[in-house]
Structures are given as C-alpha cells and as structure tokens.
Amino acid sequence: MTLEIDPRNAGALREWDGEHGAYWAEHAATYNASVARYQPVLLAAIGAESGERILDVGCGSGELAIDLVRGTPGVTAVGVDLSTAQLEVARHQTGELPVTFAQADAETHDFGADSFDVIASRTGTMFFSDMALAFANLGKATRPGGRLVMLVWRGIEDNEWLREFFGAIGRVLPMAPPPADAPGPFSLSDPDRVRDLLHGAGWDHVTFAAQDELMFFGPDAKTATTFVVGQMKWLFDKLDAEDRRRAEANLHEVMAAHAGDDGVLLGSGAWIVNAVSGART
C-alpha cells in the first residue's frame, strides 16, 4: 500500500511512526496484556466466519487480526496502522497465517469497494481527525450487509485507570480531561454522537454493549509506574526534575494501591459498537 494521509493526520503520523509508536512496539506484550480481558468478548462480538475478509483498523502489534485468523479457519485479514514499528512486531508473529499488515491511513486509504466483510478495531478508531470521512471510507470498503465491530472507551467516569493516572499527574501539572469531541480516548464515548456519525456515513443497525473489565499495567507497582511514565512521556516532558519526581511518586501511590497477587489492576469501561453496512445508493 502507498501511504497517503489526510494532511490533518501529519502530527499523528509523526507521533505514531516515531517515538510514541516505537514505545508501543517495545512494550507490545504489556499493551496486549492490559486489555486481555476484553479480547474474548470482542472476538465473540465480531463472530468471524470461514471465508470472511476482515480489516483490522489501528491494528498495532496485530494481536486482534492474528487471533481472528487463528480462531476461524478460512478467515483472511489485513491489519493497518500508522506505526511501522508496531507493524514490524505484528509481522514477526504471523508465521504462515493468512494475515498481512501494512502502513495506511484508514481515514483516506482506497481499500477498494466491497473489499471486506468485516471492519474490526480494538481501540483503534478513536483517533481519526475526521470521523465522518473515516467511517464513510470504511463503509465503502465493506460489502453491503458487512459488519463494523469496534471496542472504544466509555467516558472518564467509567475508566478508573485514566481518571487515576490523570489525577496523579494533575496534582503536579493541572490539566483538563481529554475532550470528548476531538481525537482521543473519549471521542467515541457518547452513543448519540457515534450513532449520528455512523448513520451519516452509511452504517445501519448501530448497537452498543457496555463492557467493564480490569486492566493490567504490570506485575508490581514499580514496573507499572515505569511503564505508564513512558506511555505518558509527552506529559512528563513538560515537568522539571522536581515536579517529575513528585508526579512519579503520585503515580506510584496509585499503582501500589491497586497492586495484588495478579499484578496492578485498575477498572475500565468500554463500548462494543456493532453496525451493518447499508446498501449502496
């Protein structure tokens, strides 16, 4: 695939195909473990059938696409992401499985009309700069009657992990929660907004299923703190040495309070969104 991006995604490309994406690639196992409790219910919601062609949007290190083709013989999958580092991790895990990975901006890339039976995503659709454009493009790539199944975060009130992390850092660096109407973790948290976006992009029968799971951040408080500090480097880089020390200490307190025999676990809440591609007009 030739990489053509929406110019508004130039910053996202620099971030995800740069240092941030490299960090996710380096810590792919931890990122996958963090959302592991969501994987069975997401796979069940997708309900892949033999012969289906699946596009995994924002595939990261490829776990969802790989699990889909491994779990249902006859399924083929394509995973797309902006991060070449994560895509390289994904390719190393494919073996002979019928899945390919490519760098592409799913918002604008021409996948070809009716190329897929299913569009799937695990927290990969929340960062589009133009939601309407993106979901219309994905709809065009899906056969009429095909399915969209995506896992997205609900609001911050349902996500203890982000609330606690931002709270710990916010005691040193005051900040507002990420806005719900801009690319970010809560951009698809409002069912009314999502329903309007998908209907406007040609998707029908939009449904939402709430799912609550614990998320894993490391085997102990020290490891979890180091992991999240690296994940939120863009915030810690704004701090001087003393404030950074204080923010890390606050974050370590959070991790220690949630550490147990199964590691550091914090609550989270997601929507599993289903929709059906409408007939072409």
C-alpha positions as CSV (number, residue, x, y, z in Angstrom):
1,M,0.0,0.0,0.0
2,T,1.2,3.5,-0.8
3,L,0.9,5.8,2.3
4,E,-1.4,8.7,1.6
5,I,-2.7,10.5,4.6
6,D,-5.2,13.2,5.4
7,P,-2.9,16.3,6.0
8,R,-4.6,16.8,9.3
9,N,-3.1,13.5,10.4
10,A,0.5,14.6,9.8
11,G,1.0,15.1,13.5
12,A,-0.4,11.7,14.3
13,L,1.9,10.1,11.7
14,R,4.9,11.8,13.3
15,E,3.8,10.6,16.8
16,W,2.8,7.0,15.9
17,D,5.5,6.4,13.3
18,G,8.0,8.0,15.7
19,E,9.0,7.7,19.4
20,H,5.5,7.0,20.7
21,G,4.8,4.2,18.3
22,A,8.2,2.7,19.0
23,Y,7.4,2.7,22.7
24,W,4.2,0.8,22.0
25,A,6.1,-1.7,19.9
26,E,8.8,-2.2,22.5
27,H,6.0,-2.9,25.1
28,A,3.6,-4.7,22.9
29,A,3.2,-7.6,25.3
30,T,2.2,-5.3,28.2
31,Y,-0.2,-3.4,26.0
32,N,-1.8,-6.6,24.9
33,A,-2.0,-7.9,28.5
34,S,-3.6,-4.6,29.6
35,V,-6.7,-5.2,27.5
36,A,-6.6,-9.0,27.5
37,R,-9.8,-9.4,29.5
38,Y,-11.7,-7.6,26.6
39,Q,-10.3,-9.9,23.9
40,P,-12.7,-12.9,24.3
41,V,-15.9,-10.7,24.3
42,L,-14.6,-8.7,21.3
43,L,-13.8,-11.8,19.3
44,A,-17.3,-13.2,20.1
45,A,-18.9,-9.9,19.0
46,I,-17.0,-10.0,15.7
47,G,-18.2,-13.6,15.2
48,A,-15.8,-14.3,12.3
49,E,-17.0,-16.9,9.8
50,S,-15.0,-19.0,7.4
51,G,-14.3,-17.2,4.1
52,E,-14.7,-13.7,5.5
53,R,-12.3,-10.9,4.8
54,I,-11.5,-8.7,7.8
55,L,-9.9,-5.3,8.1
56,D,-8.3,-4.6,11.5
57,V,-8.1,-0.8,11.8
58,G,-5.4,0.6,14.1
59,C,-4.1,-2.9,14.4
60,G,-1.0,-2.0,16.5
61,S,1.1,-5.1,17.0
62,G,-1.5,-7.3,15.3
63,E,-3.0,-9.3,18.1
64,L,-6.6,-8.9,17.1
65,A,-6.1,-9.8,13.4
66,I,-3.9,-12.7,14.3
67,D,-6.4,-14.1,16.8
68,L,-9.2,-13.7,14.3
69,V,-7.5,-15.8,11.6
70,R,-6.1,-18.3,14.1
71,G,-9.5,-18.8,15.6
72,T,-11.6,-19.4,12.5
73,P,-10.1,-21.4,9.6
74,G,-10.8,-19.8,6.2
75,V,-10.7,-16.2,7.5
76,T,-8.2,-13.8,6.0
77,A,-7.3,-10.4,7.5
78,V,-5.5,-7.2,6.7
79,G,-4.2,-5.0,9.6
80,V,-3.4,-1.3,9.0
81,D,-1.7,1.2,11.3
82,L,0.4,4.3,11.1
83,S,3.2,2.8,13.2
84,T,5.9,0.9,11.2
85,A,7.5,-0.3,14.4
86,Q,4.3,-1.9,15.6
87,L,3.6,-3.4,12.2
88,E,7.0,-5.0,12.3
89,V,6.2,-6.6,15.6
90,A,2.9,-7.9,14.0
91,R,4.7,-9.4,11.0
92,H,7.1,-11.3,13.2
93,Q,4.2,-13.1,14.8
94,T,2.2,-14.1,11.7
95,G,4.1,-17.1,10.6
96,E,2.1,-18.8,7.8
97,L,-1.2,-17.3,9.0
98,P,-3.4,-15.7,6.3
99,V,-2.9,-12.1,7.5
100,T,-1.0,-9.2,6.1
101,F,0.0,-5.9,7.7
102,A,0.5,-2.5,6.0
103,Q,1.0,1.1,6.9
104,A,-2.1,3.0,5.9
105,D,-4.3,5.9,7.0
106,A,-7.7,4.1,7.2
107,E,-9.3,7.5,7.1
108,T,-8.4,8.1,3.4
109,H,-6.8,5.0,2.0
110,D,-8.5,3.4,-1.0
111,F,-9.1,-0.2,0.0
112,G,-11.3,-0.8,-3.0
113,A,-15.1,-1.0,-2.9
114,D,-16.6,-4.0,-1.1
115,S,-13.2,-5.4,-0.2
116,F,-14.1,-6.6,3.3
117,D,-16.9,-8.4,5.1
118,V,-15.9,-7.1,8.5
119,I,-14.2,-3.9,9.8
120,A,-12.8,-4.6,13.3
121,S,-11.0,-2.4,15.7
122,R,-9.7,-2.6,19.3
123,T,-9.4,1.0,20.5
124,G,-8.1,2.0,17.1
125,T,-10.9,4.2,15.7
126,M,-10.9,6.9,18.4
127,F,-8.1,9.0,16.9
128,F,-9.5,9.8,13.5
129,S,-9.2,13.5,12.7
130,D,-12.4,13.4,10.6
131,M,-14.7,10.8,11.9
132,A,-17.3,11.3,9.2
133,L,-14.7,10.9,6.5
134,A,-13.2,7.8,8.1
135,F,-16.4,5.9,8.7
136,A,-17.6,6.7,5.2
137,N,-14.3,5.4,3.7
138,L,-14.5,2.2,5.8
139,G,-18.1,1.8,4.7
140,K,-17.1,2.0,1.1
141,A,-14.5,-0.7,1.7
142,T,-17.2,-3.0,3.2
143,R,-19.7,-5.1,1.2
144,P,-23.4,-4.2,1.7
145,G,-24.5,-6.1,4.8
146,G,-21.0,-6.3,6.1
147,R,-20.2,-5.5,9.7
148,L,-18.4,-3.0,11.8
149,V,-17.3,-4.1,15.3
150,M,-15.2,-1.8,17.4
151,L,-14.2,-1.5,21.0
152,V,-13.9,2.1,22.2
153,W,-13.7,3.6,25.7
154,R,-16.7,5.0,27.5
155,G,-16.3,8.3,29.4
156,I,-13.7,9.1,32.0
157,E,-16.3,8.4,34.8
158,D,-16.3,4.7,33.7
159,N,-12.5,4.5,33.3
160,E,-10.7,4.4,36.7
161,W,-7.3,3.8,35.1
162,L,-7.3,7.1,33.2
163,R,-9.0,9.0,35.9
164,E,-6.4,7.9,38.5
165,F,-3.5,8.4,36.1
166,F,-4.5,11.9,35.1
167,G,-5.4,12.7,38.7
168,A,-2.0,11.7,40.0
169,I,-0.1,13.7,37.4
170,G,-2.7,16.6,37.6
171,R,-1.7,17.2,41.2
172,V,1.6,18.5,39.8
173,L,0.5,19.5,36.3
174,P,-3.1,20.7,36.3
175,M,-5.0,19.7,33.1
176,A,-8.4,19.1,31.8
177,P,-9.6,15.6,30.8
178,P,-9.2,14.8,27.1
179,P,-12.2,16.4,25.2
180,A,-14.9,14.1,24.0
181,D,-15.3,15.8,20.6
182,A,-11.7,15.6,19.5
183,P,-9.4,12.7,18.5
184,G,-8.6,10.9,21.8
185,P,-9.7,8.2,24.2
186,F,-13.2,9.6,24.6
187,S,-14.0,10.7,21.1
188,L,-16.4,7.8,20.6
189,S,-17.7,7.6,24.2
190,D,-21.1,9.2,23.5
191,P,-23.6,6.8,21.9
192,D,-25.7,9.6,20.4
193,R,-22.7,11.1,18.7
194,V,-21.4,7.7,17.5
195,R,-24.9,6.8,16.2
196,D,-25.2,10.0,14.2
197,L,-21.7,9.6,12.8
198,L,-22.3,6.1,11.6
199,H,-25.7,6.7,10.2
200,G,-24.3,9.7,8.3
201,A,-21.6,7.5,6.9
202,G,-24.0,4.9,5.7
203,W,-24.0,2.4,8.5
204,D,-27.2,0.9,9.9
205,H,-28.4,-1.0,12.9
206,V,-26.0,0.6,15.3
207,T,-25.9,-1.0,18.7
208,F,-23.8,-0.6,21.9
209,A,-22.9,-3.2,24.5
210,A,-21.2,-1.9,27.7
211,Q,-18.3,-4.0,28.9
212,D,-16.4,-3.5,32.2
213,E,-13.0,-5.2,32.8
214,L,-9.9,-4.8,34.9
215,M,-6.8,-3.6,33.0
216,F,-3.3,-4.9,33.8
217,F,-0.4,-2.5,34.0
218,G,2.4,-4.6,35.4
219,P,3.3,-7.3,37.9
220,D,4.1,-4.7,40.6
221,A,3.8,-1.1,41.4
222,K,7.4,-0.1,40.4
223,T,7.1,-1.8,37.0
224,A,3.7,-0.4,36.3
225,T,4.8,3.1,37.2
226,T,7.8,2.9,34.9
227,F,5.5,1.6,32.1
228,V,2.9,4.4,32.4
229,V,5.5,7.1,32.8
230,G,6.9,6.0,29.5
231,Q,3.5,5.9,27.9
232,M,2.7,9.4,29.1
233,K,6.2,10.8,28.3
234,W,4.5,13.8,26.5
235,L,3.2,14.9,29.8
236,F,6.3,14.2,31.9
237,D,8.4,16.1,29.4
238,K,6.6,19.3,30.5
239,L,7.9,18.9,34.1
240,D,11.1,20.0,35.6
241,A,13.1,17.4,37.6
242,E,11.4,18.1,41.0
243,D,7.9,18.1,39.6
244,R,8.6,15.0,37.6
245,R,9.8,13.2,40.8
246,R,6.5,14.3,42.6
247,A,4.3,13.2,39.7
248,E,6.1,9.8,39.5
249,A,5.6,9.4,43.3
250,N,1.9,10.2,43.0
251,L,1.6,7.7,40.2
252,H,3.5,5.1,42.2
253,E,1.0,5.6,45.1
254,V,-1.9,4.8,42.7
255,M,-0.1,1.7,41.4
256,A,0.7,0.4,44.9
257,A,-3.0,0.9,46.0
258,H,-4.1,-1.3,43.1
259,A,-1.4,-4.0,43.3
260,G,-2.2,-7.5,44.2
261,D,-1.4,-11.1,43.6
262,D,-2.5,-10.7,39.9
263,G,-0.4,-7.5,39.4
264,V,-1.6,-3.9,39.2
265,L,-5.2,-3.9,38.1
266,L,-7.5,-0.8,37.5
267,G,-11.1,-0.7,36.4
268,S,-12.1,0.3,32.9
269,G,-15.3,0.6,30.8
270,A,-15.8,0.2,27.1
271,W,-18.5,0.1,24.4
272,I,-18.5,-2.7,21.9
273,V,-20.2,-1.0,18.9
274,N,-21.8,-3.0,16.2
275,A,-23.1,-1.7,12.9
276,V,-24.1,-3.0,9.5
277,S,-23.0,-1.5,6.1
278,G,-26.0,-0.1,4.3
279,A,-27.0,-0.7,0.7
280,R,-25.2,1.4,-2.0
281,T,-27.2,4.2,-3.5
